[in-house]
Amino acid sequence: MRKALRWLLALAVFIGTLSTAGAATAAQSGPTDIKDRLLAIPGMSLIQEKPYPGYRYFVLNYTQPIDHRHPDRGTFQQRITVLHKDTSRPTVFYTGGYNVSTTPSRREPTQIVDGNQVSLEYRFFTPSRPDPADWSTLDIWQAASDQHRVFEALKPVYGGHWIATGGSKGGMTATYYERFYPRDMDGVVAYVAPNDVVNSEDSAYDRFFAGVGTKECRDRLNAVQREALVRREPLEKRYAQYAADNGYTFGTIGGLDKAYEAVVLDYVWGFWQYSLLEDCDTVPAHAATASDDEIWNSVDTISGFSAYTDQGLEPYTPYYYQAATQLGAPTIHFPYIERKLIHYGYQPPRNFVPRSIPMRFQPQAMRDVDTWVRHHATHMLFVYGQNDPWGSERFRLGTGARDAYVFTAPGMNHGANVAGLVPGQKALATARILQWAGVSSADVAKAEPLAAFDAKLDVQDPEREPALRP
């Protein structure tokens, strides 16, 4: 009996050895070049490879279900990029929340961990839009599920630690991904991510604008904004000529007058979103005596008169749709401007989406995410800018959070980052990112980015979007 058992055990070991050897042979016979390995993933196709020193950079399409709940209802091609360094390095999963750039770039966490970077285009931003477009499938869960499928497809290639990151709407996206798929990532770094829990309560923004910067700067900005409304008639004539010269139309928003006021009311917000206190010197000091050219040029430079034309709105229809259905949108007031000068006030995102697209607001969406972050956030870092209006309504941590942080960079705008934090917070944030990525211990004193700064590759400025888009 013992002899029979020994024989069976020996046979099992022998078979196991053959299986292991066979698997090893199969692995050795598979593709070894990173491009071939990526293209061996079912549903992955190459758009373009671009060279960059020290990296391989790929622009790819990945086949995604239009509806992750009903994958049999068709597919679409979602664009991604891969900045490849080495499969042994950690990987940063970046989401901008809009279109993906096809120019090689490296986000701050990628520099810190000296890793690979996968960047994902948000669904419904062209060309990553189903055809025909079923807008009901544009929601935060479907987008998180896109990200989850990309991660599952790439994890066998990039087997190390993964960190999700993004700025503004991308920071929101990274947070929503963590909420729905908390086991995918080893850490999350969300930059300047708004958190509009109760869409109808926006007093935090009014408090922000009453105290941001200095009184001198606020007075300058407020005066120019008001003056642009006082001079509505002559400046709207100029706007009409500007639109005619550039082929701009105003069908979605409902007319030139509405578009003009929307641009002007974005002026103060847009300044603080993208400028610094020191930039106040570029704002006309005496609005009442400034020329029409000076008022026009200042508003156009900061807000952009093309923003609310049909042509300016169309690329951002997916964002405004989400703002009107789940994300929410801010409303602010202008106590320094006479009511007679304001015809419409801050307009709702419904006004920026074609009426042919039905929308219904879901107030529970942001409440659910906020509750989850407060009670379950783990290995999460939120970074905000002191002078960024989008930080007025932000993510906050509750007693259930573990190894999670909310930091504010003094004096910074919508481009706030870890490098702009005060020294103690900067060192702690860097140390946590390194440890989450599995490339360093938690030694705060030694926490430094592992890759040297590259002025061409590393993105410093906030991604420029028209004001009132995070």
Solvent accessible surface area in square Angstrom, and as a share of the most:
residue,aa,sasa,rsa
1,M,180,0.80
2,R,190,0.69
3,K,151,0.64
4,A,53,0.41
5,L,98,0.49
6,R,146,0.53
7,W,156,0.55
8,L,95,0.47
9,L,120,0.60
10,A,61,0.47
11,L,69,0.35
12,A,59,0.46
13,V,95,0.55
14,F,119,0.50
15,I,92,0.47
16,G,34,0.33
17,T,80,0.47
18,L,101,0.50
19,S,69,0.45
20,T,94,0.55
21,A,52,0.40
22,G,39,0.38
23,A,65,0.50
24,A,46,0.35
25,T,85,0.50
26,A,64,0.49
27,A,77,0.60
28,Q,142,0.63
29,S,90,0.58
30,G,27,0.26
31,P,68,0.43
32,T,114,0.66
33,D,58,0.30
34,I,12,0.06
35,K,60,0.25
36,D,68,0.35
37,R,77,0.28
38,L,1,0.00
39,L,64,0.32
40,A,63,0.49
41,I,19,0.10
42,P,117,0.74
43,G,37,0.35
44,M,14,0.06
45,S,52,0.34
46,L,67,0.34
47,I,86,0.44
48,Q,87,0.39
49,E,61,0.27
50,K,47,0.20
51,P,125,0.79
52,Y,30,0.11
53,P,114,0.72
54,G,65,0.62
55,Y,27,0.10
56,R,74,0.27
57,Y,6,0.02
58,F,0,0.00
59,V,2,0.01
60,L,1,0.01
61,N,35,0.18
62,Y,10,0.04
63,T,40,0.23
64,Q,0,0.00
65,P,13,0.08
66,I,25,0.13
67,D,16,0.08
68,H,30,0.13
69,R,141,0.52
70,H,73,0.32
71,P,83,0.52
72,D,126,0.65
73,R,151,0.55
74,G,30,0.29
75,T,78,0.45
76,F,11,0.05
77,Q,77,0.34
78,Q,1,0.00
79,R,45,0.16
80,I,0,0.00
81,T,4,0.03
82,V,0,0.00
83,L,2,0.01
84,H,21,0.10
85,K,69,0.29
86,D,62,0.32
87,T,43,0.25
88,S,91,0.59
89,R,60,0.22
90,P,7,0.04
91,T,1,0.01
92,V,1,0.01
93,F,0,0.00
94,Y,17,0.06
95,T,2,0.01
96,G,8,0.08
97,G,0,0.00
98,Y,12,0.05
99,N,68,0.35
100,V,13,0.08
101,S,68,0.44
102,T,41,0.24
103,T,86,0.50
104,P,19,0.12
105,S,24,0.15
106,R,12,0.04
107,R,43,0.16
108,E,29,0.13
109,P,0,0.00
110,T,0,0.00
111,Q,23,0.10
112,I,3,0.02
113,V,1,0.00
114,D,26,0.13
115,G,0,0.00
116,N,0,0.00
117,Q,7,0.03
118,V,0,0.00
119,S,7,0.04
120,L,9,0.04
121,E,0,0.00
122,Y,11,0.04
123,R,1,0.00
124,F,0,0.00
125,F,1,0.00
126,T,73,0.43
127,P,85,0.53
128,S,0,0.00
129,R,58,0.21
130,P,2,0.01
131,D,134,0.70
132,P,117,0.74
133,A,37,0.29
134,D,70,0.36
135,W,32,0.11
136,S,82,0.53
137,T,7,0.04
138,L,4,0.02
139,D,24,0.12
140,I,7,0.04
141,W,59,0.21
142,Q,5,0.02
143,A,6,0.05
144,A,2,0.01
145,S,3,0.02
146,D,1,0.01
147,Q,0,0.00
148,H,36,0.16
149,R,78,0.28
150,V,0,0.00
151,F,18,0.08
152,E,97,0.43
153,A,17,0.13
154,L,0,0.00
155,K,68,0.29
156,P,103,0.65
157,V,13,0.08
158,Y,0,0.00
159,G,51,0.49
160,G,26,0.25
161,H,79,0.35
162,W,1,0.00
163,I,2,0.01
164,A,0,0.00
165,T,1,0.01
166,G,1,0.01
167,G,25,0.25
168,S,11,0.07
169,K,4,0.02
170,G,0,0.00
171,G,0,0.00
172,M,8,0.03
173,T,10,0.06
174,A,0,0.00
175,T,0,0.00
176,Y,7,0.03
177,Y,1,0.00
178,E,12,0.05
179,R,56,0.20
180,F,53,0.22
181,Y,43,0.16
182,P,58,0.36
183,R,225,0.82
184,D,19,0.10
185,M,14,0.06
186,D,50,0.26
187,G,2,0.02
188,V,1,0.00
189,V,0,0.00
190,A,0,0.00
191,Y,20,0.08
192,V,3,0.02
193,A,0,0.00
194,P,5,0.03
195,N,5,0.02
196,D,11,0.06
197,V,40,0.23
198,V,66,0.38
199,N,52,0.26
200,S,107,0.69
201,E,91,0.41
202,D,13,0.07
203,S,40,0.26
204,A,19,0.15
205,Y,2,0.01
206,D,44,0.23
207,R,157,0.57
208,F,33,0.14
209,F,33,0.14
210,A,73,0.57
211,G,50,0.48
212,V,9,0.05
213,G,31,0.29
214,T,61,0.36
215,K,135,0.57
216,E,120,0.54
217,C,2,0.01
218,R,47,0.17
219,D,65,0.34
220,R,49,0.18
221,L,0,0.00
222,N,31,0.16
223,A,40,0.31
224,V,0,0.00
225,Q,0,0.00
226,R,80,0.29
227,E,17,0.08
228,A,1,0.00
229,L,4,0.02
230,V,70,0.40
231,R,31,0.11
232,R,24,0.09
233,E,122,0.55
234,P,63,0.40
235,L,3,0.01
236,E,30,0.13
237,K,137,0.58
238,R,86,0.31
239,Y,0,0.00
240,A,47,0.37
241,Q,106,0.47
242,Y,52,0.20
243,A,5,0.04
244,A,75,0.58
245,D,100,0.52
246,N,79,0.41
247,G,51,0.49
248,Y,53,0.20
249,T,70,0.41
250,F,28,0.12
251,G,63,0.60
252,T,35,0.20
253,I,4,0.02
254,G,54,0.52
255,G,25,0.24
256,L,40,0.20
257,D,40,0.21
258,K,55,0.23
259,A,0,0.00
260,Y,0,0.00
261,E,0,0.00
262,A,9,0.07
263,V,0,0.00
264,V,0,0.00
265,L,1,0.01
266,D,6,0.03
267,Y,0,0.00
268,V,11,0.06
269,W,1,0.00
270,G,0,0.00
271,F,2,0.01
272,W,1,0.00
273,Q,0,0.00
274,Y,25,0.09
275,S,20,0.13
276,L,65,0.32
277,L,69,0.34
278,E,129,0.58
279,D,47,0.25
280,C,12,0.07
281,D,120,0.62
282,T,106,0.62
283,V,4,0.02
284,P,23,0.15
285,A,52,0.40
286,H,136,0.61
287,A,5,0.04
288,A,82,0.64
289,T,117,0.68
290,A,11,0.08
291,S,56,0.36
292,D,57,0.29
293,D,75,0.39
294,E,86,0.38
295,I,0,0.00
296,W,14,0.05
297,N,77,0.40
298,S,14,0.09
299,V,1,0.00
300,D,46,0.24
301,T,106,0.61
302,I,20,0.10
303,S,8,0.05
304,G,20,0.19
305,F,2,0.01
306,S,37,0.24
307,A,6,0.05
308,Y,5,0.02
309,T,0,0.00
310,D,33,0.17
311,Q,84,0.37
312,G,18,0.17
313,L,3,0.02
314,E,93,0.41
315,P,57,0.36
316,Y,41,0.16
317,T,7,0.04
318,P,0,0.00
319,Y,6,0.02
320,Y,5,0.02
321,Y,15,0.06
322,Q,1,0.00
323,A,2,0.02
324,A,16,0.13
325,T,5,0.03
326,Q,14,0.06
327,L,6,0.03
328,G,7,0.07
329,A,21,0.16
330,P,11,0.07
331,T,61,0.35
332,I,10,0.05
333,H,123,0.55
334,F,18,0.08
335,P,126,0.79
336,Y,76,0.29
337,I,9,0.04
338,E,71,0.32
339,R,222,0.81
340,K,160,0.68
341,L,29,0.14
342,I,37,0.19
343,H,101,0.45
344,Y,87,0.33
345,G,19,0.18
346,Y,31,0.12
347,Q,23,0.10
348,P,73,0.46
349,P,18,0.11
350,R,57,0.21
351,N,20,0.10
352,F,14,0.06
353,V,1,0.01
354,P,50,0.31
355,R,163,0.59
356,S,100,0.64
357,I,17,0.09
358,P,107,0.67
359,M,39,0.18
360,R,176,0.64
361,F,65,0.27
362,Q,46,0.21
363,P,58,0.37
364,Q,105,0.47
365,A,11,0.09
366,M,4,0.02
367,R,115,0.42
368,D,55,0.28
369,V,0,0.00
370,D,11,0.06
371,T,73,0.42
372,W,31,0.11
373,V,0,0.00
374,R,87,0.32
375,H,93,0.41
376,H,105,0.47
377,A,0,0.00
378,T,58,0.34
379,H,67,0.30
380,M,1,0.00
381,L,0,0.00
382,F,0,0.00
383,V,0,0.00
384,Y,1,0.00
385,G,1,0.01
386,Q,102,0.45
387,N,13,0.07
388,D,2,0.01
389,P,0,0.00
390,W,7,0.03
391,G,5,0.04
392,S,20,0.13
393,E,25,0.11
394,R,44,0.16
395,F,0,0.00
396,R,122,0.44
397,L,53,0.27
398,G,29,0.28
399,T,130,0.75
400,G,24,0.23
401,A,18,0.14
402,R,147,0.53
403,D,42,0.22
404,A,16,0.12
405,Y,47,0.18
406,V,46,0.26
407,F,19,0.08
408,T,47,0.27
409,A,0,0.00
410,P,71,0.45
411,G,32,0.31
412,M,46,0.21
413,N,12,0.06
414,H,10,0.04
415,G,12,0.12
416,A,4,0.03
417,N,34,0.17
418,V,3,0.01
419,A,58,0.45
420,G,23,0.22
421,L,10,0.05
422,V,66,0.38
423,P,112,0.71
424,G,52,0.50
425,Q,59,0.26
426,K,78,0.33
427,A,28,0.21
428,L,54,0.27
429,A,0,0.00
430,T,4,0.02
431,A,1,0.01
432,R,31,0.11
433,I,0,0.00
434,L,4,0.02
435,Q,67,0.30
436,W,6,0.02
437,A,2,0.01
438,G,45,0.43
439,V,44,0.25
440,S,46,0.30
441,S,73,0.47
442,A,48,0.37
443,D,59,0.31
444,V,57,0.33
445,A,99,0.77
446,K,159,0.67
447,A,12,0.09
448,E,111,0.50
449,P,51,0.32
450,L,83,0.41
451,A,13,0.10
452,A,89,0.69
453,F,107,0.45
454,D,41,0.21
455,A,81,0.63
456,K,166,0.70
457,L,1,0.01
458,D,11,0.06
459,V,56,0.32
460,Q,112,0.50
461,D,110,0.57
462,P,33,0.21
463,E,70,0.32
464,R,135,0.49
465,E,20,0.09
466,P,33,0.21
467,A,1,0.01
468,L,22,0.11
469,R,1,0.00
470,P,5,0.03
